[in-house]
């Protein structure tokens, strides 16, 4: 009987480790567990933003089949840091529509921040904050939208690993 205890303990620990750590995972594949806590299922809230010239634009008219929508401000350090990550992501994944909505910054101030941190992106503007409030956003916050459904909500600065996990097969 004592000879069976050690092998049984080994098997129990082995299976517990497999359950806890999920078995082996290729290091070059994005980890879906990074984004699973942010999964939601909701419909986009819409709203009217303005372009750089001040013309009104219905937010939903900007959505593609797959869209990353990010609310940001030049007064927010996390927002500015995230702009560079989002810019690099948009260059690697042109199939994803990236929409930036600036929260209450004057256009020249926001344009200066974009030029510094992510010059390839353009932003729309929510000068009153009403769209931001309608989406119940934080600064920064990102929404991943696919086929007219919000699939993921990321409060705070989104990381490159989170973005890559969104597009992983």
Secondary structure, DSSP 8 states (H G I E B T S, - for coil): -HHHHHHHHHHHHHHHHHHHHTS---TTS--THHHHTTEEEE-----EEE-TT--EEEGGGG--SEEEEEEE-TT-HHHHHHHHHHHHHHHH-TTSEEEEEEES--HHHHHHHHHHH-TT--EEEESSSHHHHHTT--SSEEEEEETTEEEEEEES---HHHHHHHH--
